[in-house]
Amino acid sequence: MKAKLFTNMLAVGAIASASVAIMSHSSYAQTTTQYFCGMNKDGIPTTYARNAAGRKIPVISWQRNWSSKFSPRARCEAVSARFQSASVEGVLNYLTTGTVNGQKVLCAASRYGGTCSHLLLTLRADDDASQVIENLRQMGYTASGPIVQSEDDSPQVYVDMNQLLREESADVQ
């Protein structure tokens, strides 16, 4: 009798635990943005964000080779994984530029006016970091506040990722 009662209680406990896990996983999935690499309609590797509404929003199209080591597809996969990591860590509120180990980078900032908190991609030496971020901002994602003065007196642009994720996309899936 005690063995049967114990077995029933164990079964009820397992069902309750599984239900909680499933419910928390589905609510987490509904509120989390997913970043991934996919091909756009022209066959170009593109870093996408899938927002909570299920919209697939292009963030960066990888149209040219970055180096002999990385194809556009490899670069897309690596950078998309960095976007996802920054998103999971809760620091991908703004895109901005910075310098890491003497190299110009595109990075995540957790707050407007904040410093780089997560490296997203390293720019080439001849790339103008301000122009790269401005190009992203002008892709229809006019999501920046007033320009903040950076430590080196260059204008610091912040792209609001939350506004970007609310944008309508013609590339919805």
C-alpha positions in Angstrom: 0.0 0.0 0.0 2.8 2.4 1.0 4.7 1.5 -2.2 1.6 2.3 -4.4 1.0 5.6 -2.6 4.7 6.5 -3.0 4.6 5.6 -6.7 1.5 7.8 -7.2 3.0 10.7 -5.4 6.2 10.4 -7.5 4.1 10.3 -10.7 2.1 13.4 -9.6 5.4 15.2 -8.7 6.9 14.4 -12.1 3.9 15.6 -14.0 3.8 18.9 -12.0 7.5 19.4 -12.5 7.2 18.8 -16.2 4.2 21.2 -16.5 6.1 24.0 -14.7 9.1 23.4 -17.0 7.0 23.5 -20.1 5.1 26.6 -19.1 8.3 28.5 -18.1 10.0 27.4 -21.3 7.1 28.6 -23.5 6.8 31.9 -21.8 10.6 32.4 -22.0 10.4 31.6 -25.7 7.6 34.0 -26.3 9.4 37.0 -24.8 12.9 36.3 -26.0 14.3 37.6 -29.3 16.1 35.0 -31.4 19.0 36.0 -33.6 20.1 33.6 -36.3 21.8 33.5 -39.7 19.6 32.8 -42.8 19.6 33.6 -46.5 17.6 36.6 -47.7 15.4 36.5 -50.8 18.5 37.3 -52.9 20.5 34.4 -51.4 22.7 36.6 -49.3 23.6 35.4 -45.7 21.8 37.7 -43.3 21.8 38.1 -39.5 18.1 38.1 -38.6 16.2 38.8 -35.4 12.9 37.0 -34.8 10.9 39.2 -32.4 8.3 38.1 -29.9 5.6 38.5 -32.6 7.4 36.1 -34.8 8.6 38.7 -37.3 11.9 38.0 -39.0 13.8 41.3 -39.2 17.0 41.6 -41.1 19.8 43.3 -39.1 23.0 42.8 -41.2 23.4 41.4 -44.7 26.8 39.9 -45.4 27.3 40.8 -49.0 31.1 40.9 -49.2 34.0 38.7 -48.0 35.5 40.0 -44.8 38.7 38.1 -45.1 40.2 35.0 -46.6 39.4 33.2 -43.3 35.7 34.0 -43.2 33.1 33.5 -45.9 30.0 35.7 -45.7 28.1 32.7 -44.4 30.7 31.9 -41.7 30.8 35.6 -40.6 27.0 35.6 -40.5 26.9 32.5 -38.3 29.5 33.8 -35.9 28.0 37.3 -35.5 24.5 36.0 -35.2 25.6 33.8 -32.3 27.2 36.9 -30.7 23.9 38.8 -31.1 22.0 35.9 -29.5 24.5 35.7 -26.6 24.2 39.4 -25.9 20.4 39.2 -26.1 20.3 36.2 -23.6 22.6 38.2 -21.3 20.2 41.1 -21.4 22.7 43.7 -22.7 21.5 44.1 -26.3 19.4 47.2 -25.8 21.5 49.4 -28.1 24.0 48.9 -30.9 26.9 51.3 -30.8 30.6 51.4 -31.7 33.7 51.2 -29.7 37.3 50.0 -29.6 38.5 46.7 -28.2 42.2 45.7 -28.2 42.8 48.7 -30.5 40.3 47.6 -33.1 37.1 49.3 -34.1 34.0 47.2 -33.2 30.2 47.2 -33.3 29.0 46.3 -29.8 26.0 46.1 -27.5 25.3 48.6 -24.8 22.7 47.9 -22.1 21.7 51.6 -21.8 21.6 54.7 -24.0 24.9 56.5 -23.6 26.5 53.4 -22.1 29.8 51.8 -23.1 30.3 48.7 -25.0 29.4 45.7 -22.9 29.4 42.9 -25.5 31.5 42.6 -28.7 29.3 41.9 -31.7 31.7 42.2 -34.6 35.1 43.5 -35.3 35.3 46.0 -38.2 38.1 46.1 -40.7 40.9 48.7 -40.2 39.7 50.7 -43.2 36.0 50.7 -42.1 34.6 53.9 -40.6 32.8 52.7 -37.5 30.5 55.8 -37.4 29.5 55.2 -41.0 28.8 51.5 -40.3 26.5 52.3 -37.4 24.9 55.1 -39.4 24.2 52.7 -42.3 22.5 50.4 -39.9 20.5 53.2 -38.4 19.4 54.5 -41.9 18.3 51.0 -43.1 14.8 52.3 -42.0 15.5 51.8 -38.4 15.7 55.4 -37.3 16.0 54.3 -33.7 18.5 56.5 -32.0 18.2 59.3 -29.5 20.2 62.4 -29.5 23.9 61.9 -30.4 26.0 61.4 -27.3 29.6 62.8 -27.2 32.1 59.9 -26.8 35.4 60.1 -24.9 37.4 60.7 -28.1 35.1 63.6 -29.1 33.5 61.7 -32.1 29.7 61.5 -32.3 28.5 58.3 -30.7 25.4 56.9 -32.3 23.1 54.4 -30.5 20.6 52.2 -32.4 17.7 51.2 -30.2 17.3 47.5 -30.7 13.8 47.5 -29.1 12.6 49.9 -31.7 14.2 47.9 -34.4 12.4 44.8 -33.3 9.1 46.6 -33.4 9.6 47.6 -37.0 7.5 46.0 -39.7 9.4 43.8 -42.0 8.7 42.9 -45.6 10.7 39.7 -45.0 8.3 38.1 -42.6 8.1 34.4 -42.2 
